[in-house]
């Protein structure tokens, strides 16, 4: 339609979604970063860290969508968050 921005890979909307996901991933990682002081962590460890940090609901929603596995560092977590739909 006239006046609608193009959508799809490479569109402005797609680029904004990726930027938003990256910023959100950074925020989640900052809130749970202390969990990595002991080494690799599980999703359950990340959820416990989010509780301790009094994280907002969207953080819990994102963590609950993660697969239960070991996350080796904040960068591993951020990569997984970026690859998951919001």
PDB file of N, CA, C and O in Angstrom:
ATOM      1  N   UNK A   1       0.833  -1.189   0.000  1.00  0.00           N
ATOM      2  CA  UNK A   1       0.000   0.000   0.000  1.00  0.00           C
ATOM      3  C   UNK A   1       0.874   1.248   0.000  1.00  0.00           C
ATOM      4  O   UNK A   1       2.046   1.214   0.375  1.00  0.00           O
ATOM      5  N   UNK A   2       0.282   2.319  -0.421  1.00  0.00           N
ATOM      6  CA  UNK A   2       0.974   3.598  -0.449  1.00  0.00           C
ATOM      7  C   UNK A   2       1.227   4.053   0.979  1.00  0.00           C
ATOM      8  O   UNK A   2       0.336   3.994   1.827  1.00  0.00           O
ATOM      9  N   UNK A   3       2.448   4.507   1.239  1.00  0.00           N
ATOM     10  CA  UNK A   3       2.779   5.026   2.561  1.00  0.00           C
ATOM     11  C   UNK A   3       3.262   3.974   3.543  1.00  0.00           C
ATOM     12  O   UNK A   3       3.667   4.322   4.652  1.00  0.00           O
ATOM     13  N   UNK A   4       3.233   2.711   3.179  1.00  0.00           N
ATOM     14  CA  UNK A   4       3.713   1.666   4.084  1.00  0.00           C
ATOM     15  C   UNK A   4       5.193   1.426   3.839  1.00  0.00           C
ATOM     16  O   UNK A   4       5.660   1.417   2.700  1.00  0.00           O
ATOM     17  N   UNK A   5       5.915   1.233   4.928  1.00  0.00           N
ATOM     18  CA  UNK A   5       7.342   0.924   4.818  1.00  0.00           C
ATOM     19  C   UNK A   5       7.503  -0.513   4.358  1.00  0.00           C
ATOM     20  O   UNK A   5       6.730  -1.382   4.762  1.00  0.00           O
ATOM     21  N   UNK A   6       8.491  -0.775   3.521  1.00  0.00           N
ATOM     22  CA  UNK A   6       8.726  -2.156   3.102  1.00  0.00           C
ATOM     23  C   UNK A   6       9.104  -3.019   4.298  1.00  0.00           C
ATOM     24  O   UNK A   6       9.739  -2.557   5.246  1.00  0.00           O
ATOM     25  N   UNK A   7       8.705  -4.266   4.231  1.00  0.00           N
ATOM     26  CA  UNK A   7       9.048  -5.185   5.321  1.00  0.00           C
ATOM     27  C   UNK A   7       9.896  -6.313   4.759  1.00  0.00           C
ATOM     28  O   UNK A   7      10.072  -6.431   3.547  1.00  0.00           O
ATOM     29  N   UNK A   8      10.416  -7.135   5.651  1.00  0.00           N
ATOM     30  CA  UNK A   8      11.235  -8.261   5.229  1.00  0.00           C
ATOM     31  C   UNK A   8      12.688  -8.039   5.581  1.00  0.00           C
ATOM     32  O   UNK A   8      13.050  -6.985   6.105  1.00  0.00           O
ATOM     33  N   UNK A   9      13.526  -9.024   5.298  1.00  0.00           N
ATOM     34  CA  UNK A   9      14.949  -8.924   5.619  1.00  0.00           C
ATOM     35  C   UNK A   9      15.575  -7.682   4.988  1.00  0.00           C
ATOM     36  O   UNK A   9      15.381  -7.410   3.803  1.00  0.00           O
ATOM     37  N   UNK A  10      16.318  -6.943   5.782  1.00  0.00           N
ATOM     38  CA  UNK A  10      17.002  -5.761   5.292  1.00  0.00           C
ATOM     39  C   UNK A  10      16.173  -4.490   5.338  1.00  0.00           C
ATOM     40  O   UNK A  10      16.707  -3.403   5.120  1.00  0.00           O
ATOM     41  N   UNK A  11      14.873  -4.601   5.618  1.00  0.00           N
ATOM     42  CA  UNK A  11      14.033  -3.413   5.685  1.00  0.00           C
ATOM     43  C   UNK A  11      14.335  -2.626   6.955  1.00  0.00           C
ATOM     44  O   UNK A  11      14.970  -3.135   7.878  1.00  0.00           O
ATOM     45  N   UNK A  12      13.878  -1.396   6.988  1.00  0.00           N
ATOM     46  CA  UNK A  12      14.076  -0.564   8.175  1.00  0.00           C
ATOM     47  C   UNK A  12      13.426  -1.215   9.388  1.00  0.00           C
ATOM     48  O   UNK A  12      14.007  -1.215  10.473  1.00  0.00           O
ATOM     49  N   UNK A  13      12.239  -1.766   9.220  1.00  0.00           N
ATOM     50  CA  UNK A  13      11.556  -2.438  10.324  1.00  0.00           C
ATOM     51  C   UNK A  13      12.343  -3.627  10.843  1.00  0.00           C
ATOM     52  O   UNK A  13      12.429  -3.844  12.051  1.00  0.00           O
ATOM     53  N   UNK A  14      12.915  -4.393   9.932  1.00  0.00           N
ATOM     54  CA  UNK A  14      13.730  -5.541  10.315  1.00  0.00           C
ATOM     55  C   UNK A  14      14.979  -5.081  11.056  1.00  0.00           C
ATOM     56  O   UNK A  14      15.367  -5.685  12.057  1.00  0.00           O
ATOM     57  N   UNK A  15      15.605  -4.024  10.573  1.00  0.00           N
ATOM     58  CA  UNK A  15      16.807  -3.496  11.223  1.00  0.00           C
ATOM     59  C   UNK A  15      16.471  -2.978  12.621  1.00  0.00           C
ATOM     60  O   UNK A  15      17.238  -3.200  13.559  1.00  0.00           O
ATOM     61  N   UNK A  16      15.351  -2.299  12.773  1.00  0.00           N
ATOM     62  CA  UNK A  16      14.938  -1.787  14.083  1.00  0.00           C
ATOM     63  C   UNK A  16      14.645  -2.935  15.048  1.00  0.00           C
ATOM     64  O   UNK A  16      14.969  -2.855  16.233  1.00  0.00           O
ATOM     65  N   UNK A  17      14.041  -3.986  14.542  1.00  0.00           N
ATOM     66  CA  UNK A  17      13.748  -5.143  15.389  1.00  0.00           C
ATOM     67  C   UNK A  17      15.043  -5.767  15.899  1.00  0.00           C
ATOM     68  O   UNK A  17      15.124  -6.183  17.055  1.00  0.00           O
ATOM     69  N   UNK A  18      16.060  -5.833  15.028  1.00  0.00           N
ATOM     70  CA  UNK A  18      17.345  -6.402  15.451  1.00  0.00           C
ATOM     71  C   UNK A  18      18.032  -5.510  16.475  1.00  0.00           C
ATOM     72  O   UNK A  18      18.634  -6.012  17.424  1.00  0.00           O
ATOM     73  N   UNK A  19      17.951  -4.197  16.298  1.00  0.00           N
ATOM     74  CA  UNK A  19      18.543  -3.269  17.263  1.00  0.00           C
ATOM     75  C   UNK A  19      17.823  -3.386  18.597  1.00  0.00           C
ATOM     76  O   UNK A  19      18.463  -3.436  19.648  1.00  0.00           O
ATOM     77  N   UNK A  20      16.503  -3.431  18.561  1.00  0.00           N
ATOM     78  CA  UNK A  20      15.716  -3.566  19.788  1.00  0.00           C
ATOM     79  C   UNK A  20      16.061  -4.864  20.504  1.00  0.00           C
ATOM     80  O   UNK A  20      16.217  -4.875  21.725  1.00  0.00           O
ATOM     81  N   UNK A  21      16.183  -5.960  19.756  1.00  0.00           N
ATOM     82  CA  UNK A  21      16.546  -7.248  20.351  1.00  0.00           C
ATOM     83  C   UNK A  21      17.933  -7.189  20.973  1.00  0.00           C
ATOM     84  O   UNK A  21      18.160  -7.755  22.042  1.00  0.00           O
ATOM     85  N   UNK A  22      18.857  -6.511  20.314  1.00  0.00           N
ATOM     86  CA  UNK A  22      20.221  -6.394  20.841  1.00  0.00           C
ATOM     87  C   UNK A  22      20.239  -5.594  22.133  1.00  0.00           C
ATOM     88  O   UNK A  22      20.912  -5.976  23.090  1.00  0.00           O
ATOM     89  N   UNK A  23      19.508  -4.493  22.168  1.00  0.00           N
ATOM     90  CA  UNK A  23      19.447  -3.659  23.376  1.00  0.00           C
ATOM     91  C   UNK A  23      18.802  -4.452  24.512  1.00  0.00           C
ATOM     92  O   UNK A  23      19.284  -4.419  25.644  1.00  0.00           O
ATOM     93  N   UNK A  24      17.727  -5.155  24.217  1.00  0.00           N
ATOM     94  CA  UNK A  24      17.064  -5.961  25.241  1.00  0.00           C
ATOM     95  C   UNK A  24      17.994  -7.056  25.735  1.00  0.00           C
ATOM     96  O   UNK A  24      18.068  -7.312  26.937  1.00  0.00           O
ATOM     97  N   UNK A  25      18.707  -7.706  24.817  1.00  0.00           N
ATOM     98  CA  UNK A  25      19.657  -8.750  25.204  1.00  0.00           C
ATOM     99  C   UNK A  25      20.734  -8.208  26.133  1.00  0.00           C
ATOM    100  O   UNK A  25      21.134  -8.875  27.087  1.00  0.00           O
ATOM    101  N   UNK A  26      21.203  -6.990  25.850  1.00  0.00           N
ATOM    102  CA  UNK A  26      22.189  -6.348  26.728  1.00  0.00           C
ATOM    103  C   UNK A  26      21.611  -6.095  28.110  1.00  0.00           C
ATOM    104  O   UNK A  26      22.288  -6.310  29.116  1.00  0.00           O
ATOM    105  N   UNK A  27      20.365  -5.640  28.168  1.00  0.00           N
ATOM    106  CA  UNK A  27      19.722  -5.366  29.457  1.00  0.00           C
ATOM    107  C   UNK A  27      19.552  -6.648  30.271  1.00  0.00           C
ATOM    108  O   UNK A  27      19.818  -6.665  31.473  1.00  0.00           O
ATOM    109  N   UNK A  28      19.112  -7.709  29.620  1.00  0.00           N
ATOM    110  CA  UNK A  28      18.953  -8.994  30.312  1.00  0.00           C
ATOM    111  C   UNK A  28      20.305  -9.461  30.835  1.00  0.00           C
ATOM    112  O   UNK A  28      20.424  -9.865  31.991  1.00  0.00           O
ATOM    113  N   UNK A  29      21.319  -9.404  29.984  1.00  0.00           N
ATOM    114  CA  UNK A  29      22.650  -9.863  30.376  1.00  0.00           C
ATOM    115  C   UNK A  29      23.185  -9.078  31.572  1.00  0.00           C
ATOM    116  O   UNK A  29      23.784  -9.663  32.475  1.00  0.00           O
ATOM    117  N   UNK A  30      22.978  -7.772  31.588  1.00  0.00           N
ATOM    118  CA  UNK A  30      23.439  -6.967  32.727  1.00  0.00           C
ATOM    119  C   UNK A  30      22.750  -7.385  34.021  1.00  0.00           C
ATOM    120  O   UNK A  30      23.384  -7.436  35.075  1.00  0.00           O
ATOM    121  N   UNK A  31      21.462  -7.681  33.944  1.00  0.00           N
ATOM    122  CA  UNK A  31      20.716  -8.039  35.146  1.00  0.00           C
ATOM    123  C   UNK A  31      21.149  -9.381  35.738  1.00  0.00           C
ATOM    124  O   UNK A  31      21.078  -9.570  36.952  1.00  0.00           O
ATOM    125  N   UNK A  32      21.589 -10.299  34.907  1.00  0.00           N
ATOM    126  CA  UNK A  32      21.930 -11.640  35.402  1.00  0.00           C
ATOM    127  C   UNK A  32      23.428 -11.931  35.352  1.00  0.00           C
ATOM    128  O   UNK A  32      23.835 -13.066  35.598  1.00  0.00           O
ATOM    129  N   UNK A  33      24.250 -10.943  35.043  1.00  0.00           N
ATOM    130  CA  UNK A  33      25.693 -11.145  34.864  1.00  0.00           C
ATOM    131  C   UNK A  33      26.369 -11.756  36.086  1.00  0.00           C
ATOM    132  O   UNK A  33      27.318 -12.527  35.937  1.00  0.00           O
ATOM    133  N   UNK A  34      25.907 -11.434  37.278  1.00  0.00           N
ATOM    134  CA  UNK A  34      26.541 -11.976  38.488  1.00  0.00           C
ATOM    135  C   UNK A  34      26.491 -13.497  38.541  1.00  0.00           C
ATOM    136  O   UNK A  34      27.357 -14.125  39.150  1.00  0.00           O
ATOM    137  N   UNK A  35      25.506 -14.081  37.924  1.00  0.00           N
ATOM    138  CA  UNK A  35      25.385 -15.546  37.938  1.00  0.00           C
ATOM    139  C   UNK A  35      26.614 -16.203  37.322  1.00  0.00           C
ATOM    140  O   UNK A  35      26.960 -17.326  37.690  1.00  0.00           O
ATOM    141  N   UNK A  36      27.279 -15.522  36.391  1.00  0.00           N
ATOM    142  CA  UNK A  36      28.428 -16.102  35.698  1.00  0.00           C
ATOM    143  C   UNK A  36      29.703 -16.062  36.528  1.00  0.00           C
ATOM    144  O   UNK A  36      30.729 -16.583  36.091  1.00  0.00           O
ATOM    145  N   UNK A  37      29.669 -15.462  37.706  1.00  0.00           N
ATOM    146  CA  UNK A  37      30.861 -15.420  38.569  1.00  0.00           C
ATOM    147  C   UNK A  37      31.293 -16.814  39.011  1.00  0.00           C
ATOM    148  O   UNK A  37      32.462 -17.033  39.329  1.00  0.00           O
ATOM    149  N   UNK A  38      30.362 -17.746  39.031  1.00  0.00           N
ATOM    150  CA  UNK A  38      30.674 -19.109  39.464  1.00  0.00           C
ATOM    151  C   UNK A  38      31.043 -20.015  38.299  1.00  0.00           C
ATOM    152  O   UNK A  38      31.401 -21.174  38.507  1.00  0.00           O
ATOM    153  N   UNK A  39      30.961 -19.499  37.077  1.00  0.00           N
ATOM    154  CA  UNK A  39      31.242 -20.297  35.889  1.00  0.00           C
ATOM    155  C   UNK A  39      29.987 -20.463  35.056  1.00  0.00           C
ATOM    156  O   UNK A  39      29.056 -19.666  35.173  1.00  0.00           O
ATOM    157  N   UNK A  40      29.948 -21.493  34.212  1.00  0.00           N
ATOM    158  CA  UNK A  40      28.771 -21.709  33.371  1.00  0.00           C
ATOM    159  C   UNK A  40      27.506 -21.868  34.219  1.00  0.00           C
ATOM    160  O   UNK A  40      27.547 -22.392  35.333  1.00  0.00           O
ATOM    161  N   UNK A  41      26.382 -21.404  33.664  1.00  0.00           N
ATOM    162  CA  UNK A  41      25.121 -21.435  34.398  1.00  0.00           C
ATOM    163  C   UNK A  41      24.033 -22.070  33.542  1.00  0.00           C
ATOM    164  O   UNK A  41      24.153 -22.155  32.319  1.00  0.00           O
ATOM    165  N   UNK A  42      22.983 -22.508  34.198  1.00  0.00           N
ATOM    166  CA  UNK A  42      21.814 -23.054  33.512  1.00  0.00           C
ATOM    167  C   UNK A  42      20.735 -21.981  33.450  1.00  0.00           C
ATOM    168  O   UNK A  42      20.859 -20.918  34.060  1.00  0.00           O
ATOM    169  N   UNK A  43      19.687 -22.274  32.712  1.00  0.00           N
ATOM    170  CA  UNK A  43      18.544 -21.359  32.656  1.00  0.00           C
ATOM    171  C   UNK A  43      17.987 -21.141  34.053  1.00  0.00           C
ATOM    172  O   UNK A  43      17.593 -20.026  34.396  1.00  0.00           O
ATOM    173  N   UNK A  44      17.951 -22.186  34.859  1.00  0.00           N
ATOM    174  CA  UNK A  44      17.453 -22.073  36.234  1.00  0.00           C
ATOM    175  C   UNK A  44      18.310 -21.104  37.039  1.00  0.00           C
ATOM    176  O   UNK A  44      17.780 -20.302  37.808  1.00  0.00           O
ATOM    177  N   UNK A  45      19.630 -21.170  36.872  1.00  0.00           N
ATOM    178  CA  UNK A  45      20.529 -20.228  37.541  1.00  0.00           C
ATOM    179  C   UNK A  45      20.249 -18.794  37.096  1.00  0.00           C
ATOM    180  O   UNK A  45      20.257 -17.870  37.908  1.00  0.00           O
ATOM    181  N   UNK A  46      20.003 -18.620  35.805  1.00  0.00           N
ATOM    182  CA  UNK A  46      19.712 -17.287  35.277  1.00  0.00           C
ATOM    183  C   UNK A  46      18.406 -16.740  35.842  1.00  0.00           C
ATOM    184  O   UNK A  46      18.305 -15.555  36.159  1.00  0.00           O
ATOM    185  N   UNK A  47      17.412 -17.609  35.966  1.00  0.00           N
ATOM    186  CA  UNK A  47      16.136 -17.187  36.549  1.00  0.00           C
ATOM    187  C   UNK A  47      16.313 -16.789  38.015  1.00  0.00           C
ATOM    188  O   UNK A  47      15.715 -15.812  38.467  1.00  0.00           O
ATOM    189  N   UNK A  48      17.121 -17.532  38.751  1.00  0.00           N
ATOM    190  CA  UNK A  48      17.389 -17.187  40.154  1.00  0.00           C
ATOM    191  C   UNK A  48      18.100 -15.835  40.240  1.00  0.00           C
ATOM    192  O   UNK A  48      17.808 -15.034  41.128  1.00  0.00           O
ATOM    193  N   UNK A  49      19.026 -15.587  39.325  1.00  0.00           N
ATOM    194  CA  UNK A  49      19.732 -14.303  39.304  1.00  0.00           C
ATOM    195  C   UNK A  49      18.769 -13.168  38.970  1.00  0.00           C
ATOM    196  O   UNK A  49      18.888 -12.073  39.520  1.00  0.00           O
ATOM    197  N   UNK A  50      17.828 -13.417  38.083  1.00  0.00           N
ATOM    198  CA  UNK A  50      16.826 -12.401  37.734  1.00  0.00           C
ATOM    199  C   UNK A  50      15.935 -12.081  38.931  1.00  0.00           C
ATOM    200  O   UNK A  50      15.580 -10.923  39.151  1.00  0.00           O
ATOM    201  N   UNK A  51      15.575 -13.100  39.700  1.00  0.00           N
ATOM    202  CA  UNK A  51      14.788 -12.869  40.917  1.00  0.00           C
ATOM    203  C   UNK A  51      15.583 -11.999  41.883  1.00  0.00           C
ATOM    204  O   UNK A  51      15.055 -11.033  42.433  1.00  0.00           O
ATOM    205  N   UNK A  52      16.852 -12.343  42.088  1.00  0.00           N
ATOM    206  CA  UNK A  52      17.707 -11.585  43.007  1.00  0.00           C
ATOM    207  C   UNK A  52      17.889 -10.142  42.551  1.00  0.00           C
ATOM    208  O   UNK A  52      18.054  -9.246  43.378  1.00  0.00           O
ATOM    209  N   UNK A  53      17.859  -9.910  41.229  1.00  0.00           N
ATOM    210  CA  UNK A  53      18.044  -8.567  40.682  1.00  0.00           C
ATOM    211  C   UNK A  53      16.725  -7.795  40.575  1.00  0.00           C
ATOM    212  O   UNK A  53      16.706  -6.652  40.118  1.00  0.00           O
ATOM    213  N   UNK A  54      15.626  -8.424  40.997  1.00  0.00           N
ATOM    214  CA  UNK A  54      14.299  -7.792  40.892  1.00  0.00           C
ATOM    215  C   UNK A  54      14.021  -7.372  39.450  1.00  0.00           C
ATOM    216  O   UNK A  54      13.541  -6.268  39.194  1.00  0.00           O
ATOM    217  N   UNK A  55      14.327  -8.260  38.526  1.00  0.00           N
ATOM    218  CA  UNK A  55      14.164  -7.982  37.096  1.00  0.00           C
ATOM    219  C   UNK A  55      12.684  -7.829  36.750  1.00  0.00           C
ATOM    220  O   UNK A  55      11.827  -8.435  37.393  1.00  0.00           O
ATOM    221  N   UNK A  56      12.388  -7.021  35.739  1.00  0.00           N
ATOM    222  CA  UNK A  56      11.005  -6.860  35.299  1.00  0.00           C
ATOM    223  C   UNK A  56      10.500  -8.098  34.549  1.00  0.00           C
ATOM    224  O   UNK A  56      11.293  -8.926  34.100  1.00  0.00           O
ATOM    225  N   UNK A  57       9.212  -8.213  34.421  1.00  0.00           N
ATOM    226  CA  UNK A  57       8.574  -9.381  33.799  1.00  0.00           C
ATOM    227  C   UNK A  57       9.110  -9.735  32.412  1.00  0.00           C
ATOM    228  O   UNK A  57       9.295 -10.920  32.135  1.00  0.00           O
ATOM    229  N   UNK A  58       9.370  -8.762  31.524  1.00  0.00           N
ATOM    230  CA  UNK A  58       9.877  -9.150  30.196  1.00  0.00           C
ATOM    231  C   UNK A  58      11.201  -9.924  30.251  1.00  0.00           C
ATOM    232  O   UNK A  58      11.480 -10.732  29.365  1.00  0.00           O
ATOM    233  N   UNK A  59      12.002  -9.687  31.268  1.00  0.00           N
ATOM    234  CA  UNK A  59      13.261 -10.422  31.420  1.00  0.00           C
ATOM    235  C   UNK A  59      12.957 -11.885  31.723  1.00  0.00           C
ATOM    236  O   UNK A  59      13.570 -12.782  31.144  1.00  0.00           O
ATOM    237  N   UNK A  60      12.020 -12.124  32.621  1.00  0.00           N
ATOM    238  CA  UNK A  60      11.636 -13.500  32.945  1.00  0.00           C
ATOM    239  C   UNK A  60      11.041 -14.193  31.720  1.00  0.00           C
ATOM    240  O   UNK A  60      11.323 -15.363  31.460  1.00  0.00           O
ATOM    241  N   UNK A  61      10.215 -13.460  30.973  1.00  0.00           N
ATOM    242  CA  UNK A  61       9.637 -14.038  29.754  1.00  0.00           C
ATOM    243  C   UNK A  61      10.726 -14.493  28.797  1.00  0.00           C
ATOM    244  O   UNK A  61      10.652 -15.585  28.235  1.00  0.00           O
ATOM    245  N   UNK A  62      11.749 -13.643  28.609  1.00  0.00           N
ATOM    246  CA  UNK A  62      12.852 -13.983  27.703  1.00  0.00           C
ATOM    247  C   UNK A  62      13.641 -15.175  28.221  1.00  0.00           C
ATOM    248  O   UNK A  62      13.987 -16.072  27.451  1.00  0.00           O
ATOM    249  N   UNK A  63      13.928 -15.194  29.512  1.00  0.00           N
ATOM    250  CA  UNK A  63      14.696 -16.305  30.088  1.00  0.00           C
ATOM    251  C   UNK A  63      13.923 -17.613  30.019  1.00  0.00           C
ATOM    252  O   UNK A  63      14.511 -18.671  29.794  1.00  0.00           O
ATOM    253  N   UNK A  64      12.628 -17.550  30.207  1.00  0.00           N
ATOM    254  CA  UNK A  64      11.817 -18.769  30.155  1.00  0.00           C
ATOM    255  C   UNK A  64      11.737 -19.357  28.748  1.00  0.00           C
ATOM    256  O   UNK A  64      11.450 -20.544  28.591  1.00  0.00           O
ATOM    257  N   UNK A  65      11.986 -18.541  27.728  1.00  0.00           N
ATOM    258  CA  UNK A  65      11.987 -19.046  26.349  1.00  0.00           C
ATOM    259  C   UNK A  65      13.315 -19.690  25.965  1.00  0.00           C
ATOM    260  O   UNK A  65      13.411 -20.336  24.922  1.00  0.00           O
ATOM    261  N   UNK A  66      14.335 -19.521  26.794  1.00  0.00           N
ATOM    262  CA  UNK A  66      15.643 -20.111  26.499  1.00  0.00           C
ATOM    263  C   UNK A  66      15.607 -21.622  26.704  1.00  0.00           C
ATOM    264  O   UNK A  66      14.881 -22.121  27.564  1.00  0.00           O
ATOM    265  N   UNK A  67      16.388 -22.341  25.914  1.00  0.00           N
ATOM    266  CA  UNK A  67      16.493 -23.786  26.169  1.00  0.00           C
ATOM    267  C   UNK A  67      17.273 -24.032  27.463  1.00  0.00           C
ATOM    268  O   UNK A  67      18.167 -23.265  27.819  1.00  0.00           O
ATOM    269  N   UNK A  68      16.921 -25.106  28.151  1.00  0.00           N
ATOM    270  CA  UNK A  68      17.644 -25.472  29.379  1.00  0.00           C
ATOM    271  C   UNK A  68      18.946 -26.134  28.960  1.00  0.00           C
ATOM    272  O   UNK A  68      18.959 -27.279  28.508  1.00  0.00           O
ATOM    273  N   UNK A  69      20.026 -25.408  29.113  1.00  0.00           N
ATOM    274  CA  UNK A  69      21.367 -25.887  28.789  1.00  0.00           C
ATOM    275  C   UNK A  69      22.353 -25.037  29.576  1.00  0.00           C
ATOM    276  O   UNK A  69      21.946 -24.145  30.321  1.00  0.00           O
ATOM    277  N   UNK A  70      23.616 -25.298  29.420  1.00  0.00           N
ATOM    278  CA  UNK A  70      24.643 -24.474  30.077  1.00  0.00           C
ATOM    279  C   UNK A  70      24.974 -23.277  29.193  1.00  0.00           C
ATOM    280  O   UNK A  70      25.136 -23.400  27.979  1.00  0.00           O
ATOM    281  N   UNK A  71      25.067 -22.125  29.833  1.00  0.00           N
ATOM    282  CA  UNK A  71      25.493 -20.890  29.172  1.00  0.00           C
ATOM    283  C   UNK A  71      26.854 -20.555  29.762  1.00  0.00           C
ATOM    284  O   UNK A  71      26.997 -20.431  30.978  1.00  0.00           O
ATOM    285  N   UNK A  72      27.847 -20.410  28.905  1.00  0.00           N
ATOM    286  CA  UNK A  72      29.222 -20.316  29.369  1.00  0.00           C
ATOM    287  C   UNK A  72      29.672 -18.915  29.742  1.00  0.00           C
ATOM    288  O   UNK A  72      30.602 -18.750  30.531  1.00  0.00           O
ATOM    289  N   UNK A  73      29.024 -17.910  29.183  1.00  0.00           N
ATOM    290  CA  UNK A  73      29.345 -16.533  29.538  1.00  0.00           C
ATOM    291  C   UNK A  73      28.223 -15.625  29.053  1.00  0.00           C
ATOM    292  O   UNK A  73      27.270 -16.082  28.422  1.00  0.00           O
ATOM    293  N   UNK A  74      28.343 -14.345  29.352  1.00  0.00           N
ATOM    294  CA  UNK A  74      27.314 -13.376  28.984  1.00  0.00           C
ATOM    295  C   UNK A  74      27.144 -13.324  27.463  1.00  0.00           C
ATOM    296  O   UNK A  74      26.029 -13.151  26.972  1.00  0.00           O
ATOM    297  N   UNK A  75      28.236 -13.473  26.721  1.00  0.00           N
ATOM    298  CA  UNK A  75      28.156 -13.417  25.264  1.00  0.00           C
ATOM    299  C   UNK A  75      27.372 -14.602  24.700  1.00  0.00           C
ATOM    300  O   UNK A  75      26.632 -14.459  23.727  1.00  0.00           O
ATOM    301  N   UNK A  76      27.539 -15.760  25.313  1.00  0.00           N
ATOM    302  CA  UNK A  76      26.771 -16.946  24.937  1.00  0.00           C
ATOM    303  C   UNK A  76      25.283 -16.676  25.168  1.00  0.00           C
ATOM    304  O   UNK A  76      24.450 -16.981  24.315  1.00  0.00           O
ATOM    305  N   UNK A  77      24.962 -16.107  26.318  1.00  0.00           N
ATOM    306  CA  UNK A  77      23.570 -15.780  26.644  1.00  0.00           C
ATOM    307  C   UNK A  77      23.010 -14.764  25.646  1.00  0.00           C
ATOM    308  O   UNK A  77      21.911 -14.954  25.125  1.00  0.00           O
ATOM    309  N   UNK A  78      23.749 -13.698  25.378  1.00  0.00           N
ATOM    310  CA  UNK A  78      23.280 -12.674  24.449  1.00  0.00           C
ATOM    311  C   UNK A  78      23.032 -13.259  23.058  1.00  0.00           C
ATOM    312  O   UNK A  78      22.041 -12.925  22.408  1.00  0.00           O
ATOM    313  N   UNK A  79      23.922 -14.119  22.608  1.00  0.00           N
ATOM    314  CA  UNK A  79      23.743 -14.751  21.306  1.00  0.00           C
ATOM    315  C   UNK A  79      22.472 -15.579  21.256  1.00  0.00           C
ATOM    316  O   UNK A  79      21.757 -15.572  20.254  1.00  0.00           O
ATOM    317  N   UNK A  80      22.195 -16.289  22.334  1.00  0.00           N
ATOM    318  CA  UNK A  80      20.978 -17.100  22.374  1.00  0.00           C
ATOM    319  C   UNK A  80      19.746 -16.212  22.416  1.00  0.00           C
ATOM    320  O   UNK A  80      18.748 -16.509  21.760  1.00  0.00           O
ATOM    321  N   UNK A  81      19.803 -15.123  23.180  1.00  0.00           N
ATOM    322  CA  UNK A  81      18.670 -14.201  23.245  1.00  0.00           C
ATOM    323  C   UNK A  81      18.394 -13.566  21.881  1.00  0.00           C
ATOM    324  O   UNK A  81      17.239 -13.365  21.504  1.00  0.00           O
ATOM    325  N   UNK A  82      19.460 -13.254  21.148  1.00  0.00           N
ATOM    326  CA  UNK A  82      19.297 -12.631  19.829  1.00  0.00           C
ATOM    327  C   UNK A  82      18.696 -13.594  18.816  1.00  0.00           C
ATOM    328  O   UNK A  82      18.042 -13.163  17.866  1.00  0.00           O
ATOM    329  N   UNK A  83      18.907 -14.889  19.007  1.00  0.00           N
ATOM    330  CA  UNK A  83      18.420 -15.863  18.045  1.00  0.00           C
ATOM    331  C   UNK A  83      17.001 -16.328  18.338  1.00  0.00           C
ATOM    332  O   UNK A  83      16.410 -17.066  17.550  1.00  0.00           O
ATOM    333  N   UNK A  84      16.446 -15.892  19.484  1.00  0.00           N
ATOM    334  CA  UNK A  84      15.088 -16.313  19.871  1.00  0.00           C
ATOM    335  C   UNK A  84      14.095 -15.239  19.483  1.00  0.00           C
ATOM    336  O   UNK A  84      14.396 -14.053  19.619  1.00  0.00           O
ATOM    337  N   UNK A  85      12.913 -15.619  19.002  1.00  0.00           N
ATOM    338  CA  UNK A  85      11.894 -14.604  18.725  1.00  0.00           C
ATOM    339  C   UNK A  85      11.406 -13.986  20.030  1.00  0.00           C
ATOM    340  O   UNK A  85      11.345 -14.652  21.063  1.00  0.00           O
ATOM    341  N   UNK A  86      11.061 -12.709  19.966  1.00  0.00           N
ATOM    342  CA  UNK A  86      10.581 -12.006  21.165  1.00  0.00           C
ATOM    343  C   UNK A  86       9.107 -12.169  21.344  1.00  0.00           C
ATOM    344  O   UNK A  86       8.539 -11.643  22.301  1.00  0.00           O
TER     345      UNK A  86
END
